[in-house]
Amino acid sequence: MLTVLMECRDQESELAQTLSVLVAGAVEGLVSDVGVLDHNSQDASLRVADSAGCRFHQDWNIEDVLRAARGEWLLLIEPGARPQIGWVEEVAEHIALTRHPARFSPSRNYRPSLMKRFIRPPPPLEHGLIVPKVHAQAQARSGMGLADLARGQKAHRLISEIVPAWAMRG
């Protein structure tokens, strides 16, 4: 089983987009729970998360969040990012056969310009991160965010693509 975790701040529409894609994983029995780690949102993020059955953490510590996660694996993802067709089957196969972290492949349809790729490396969660819960717990320290957990992780590249969160913002 997989627990999905996202950090957000005033990202109501992005959160809704990502949650709508995660429904397929829940229906197939892959996604057991979703946690939204909030940074003082002033929009309807809480309402969106609550309507989707997510746990909404307003005052949170990463160690406590990881302890509460029900899945043996975690999917760390940005609000607005959307895994594409086939992700459920591929992730299920990956977690059944290996203990190594993985990331989605960048979407062929949503790529930063060549200049942007040279100027800035992708953010640590741009392609998501699928990681064993015990691995994340071993690295977690008070005050860390999800991007801190993902930074520097060597991960297998999945064939399934992900539309990055920035694509929704335009």
C-alpha positions in Angstrom: 0.0 0.0 0.0 1.0 3.6 -0.8 0.6 6.8 1.3 0.6 10.0 -0.8 2.0 13.1 0.8 1.8 16.7 -0.5 2.8 20.0 1.0 0.6 23.0 0.1 0.0 26.6 0.7 -3.0 28.3 -0.9 -3.0 25.7 -3.7 -6.7 24.7 -3.7 -7.0 24.1 -7.4 -3.7 22.3 -7.8 -4.6 20.1 -4.9 -7.9 19.2 -6.5 -6.1 18.4 -9.8 -3.7 16.0 -8.2 -6.3 14.3 -6.0 -8.5 13.6 -9.0 -5.7 11.6 -10.6 -5.0 9.7 -7.4 -8.6 8.3 -7.4 -7.5 5.6 -9.9 -4.8 4.4 -7.4 -7.4 4.3 -4.6 -9.9 2.4 -6.7 -7.2 -0.2 -7.6 -6.2 -0.6 -3.9 -2.8 0.9 -4.3 -3.3 4.2 -2.5 -4.3 3.7 1.1 -4.3 7.3 2.3 -3.3 10.8 1.4 -1.8 13.4 3.7 -1.8 17.1 3.0 0.8 19.0 4.9 -0.4 22.6 5.0 1.6 25.9 5.5 -1.2 28.2 6.7 -3.4 28.2 3.6 -6.0 30.9 3.5 -8.0 29.3 0.6 -10.3 26.2 0.6 -7.4 23.7 0.6 -8.8 22.2 3.9 -12.2 21.8 2.3 -10.8 20.1 -0.8 -8.7 17.7 1.2 -11.5 16.9 3.6 -13.9 16.3 0.7 -11.4 13.8 -0.8 -11.0 12.0 2.5 -7.4 13.2 3.1 -5.7 13.8 6.4 -5.0 17.6 6.6 -2.1 18.5 8.9 -1.9 22.2 9.8 0.7 22.1 12.5 2.9 19.2 11.6 6.3 17.6 12.2 7.6 15.3 9.4 8.4 12.6 11.9 4.9 12.5 13.2 3.4 12.6 9.7 5.5 9.6 8.6 4.6 7.6 11.7 0.9 8.2 11.0 1.2 7.1 7.3 -0.6 3.8 6.8 1.3 2.7 3.7 4.6 0.8 3.6 5.6 3.1 0.7 5.3 6.8 0.2 4.6 8.9 -2.8 5.9 12.4 -2.3 4.4 14.7 -4.9 3.7 18.4 -5.5 0.1 19.7 -5.6 -0.8 20.2 -9.3 1.4 17.3 -10.5 -0.4 14.5 -12.3 0.9 11.0 -12.9 -0.1 9.9 -16.4 -1.8 6.7 -17.8 -0.3 3.5 -16.5 1.1 4.8 -13.3 -0.9 2.7 -11.0 0.2 -0.6 -12.5 3.8 0.4 -12.8 4.1 1.7 -9.2 2.4 -1.4 -7.9 4.9 -3.6 -9.8 7.8 -1.5 -8.6 6.9 -1.7 -5.0 6.2 -5.4 -5.2 9.6 -6.2 -6.8 12.1 -3.8 -5.3 13.0 -1.8 -2.2 14.6 1.1 -4.1 13.2 4.6 -4.5 11.7 5.6 -7.9 10.7 8.8 -9.8 8.3 9.2 -12.7 9.7 10.2 -16.1 9.3 13.8 -17.1 6.3 14.4 -19.4 7.2 14.7 -23.1 4.5 17.2 -23.5 5.5 19.5 -20.7 9.2 20.3 -20.7 10.9 23.5 -19.6 12.8 25.3 -22.4 16.3 24.2 -23.1 17.6 27.4 -21.5 15.6 26.8 -18.3 16.9 23.3 -18.1 20.5 24.6 -18.1 19.8 27.5 -15.7 18.0 25.6 -12.9 17.9 22.0 -12.0 14.5 20.5 -11.4 13.0 20.9 -7.9 13.4 17.7 -5.9 9.7 16.7 -6.2 9.1 17.8 -9.8 9.0 14.1 -10.9 7.7 12.8 -7.6 9.4 10.3 -5.4 8.3 6.9 -4.4 10.2 5.7 -1.4 9.9 3.0 1.3 8.4 4.5 4.5 11.3 3.1 6.6 13.8 4.7 4.4 12.1 8.1 4.8 11.7 7.7 8.5 15.5 7.0 8.8 16.2 10.3 7.1 13.5 12.5 8.7 14.5 15.2 11.1 12.3 17.7 12.9 11.8 20.8 10.7 12.3 19.0 7.4 9.8 19.2 4.5 9.1 16.7 1.8 11.5 18.3 -0.6 14.3 17.9 2.0 13.5 14.2 2.1 13.6 13.9 -1.7 16.7 16.0 -2.2 19.7 13.9 -3.3 17.8 10.6 -3.5 19.1 8.2 -6.1 16.0 6.8 -7.7 15.0 4.4 -10.4 13.3 6.1 -13.4 9.8 4.7 -14.1 8.5 4.6 -17.6 5.2 6.3 -16.5 5.3 10.1 -17.0 4.2 12.9 -14.7 2.9 16.3 -15.7 4.8 18.7 -13.4 3.0 21.0 -11.1 4.3 24.1 -12.9 2.4 23.1 -16.1 -0.9 23.9 -14.3 0.3 27.4 -13.4 1.2 28.1 -17.0 
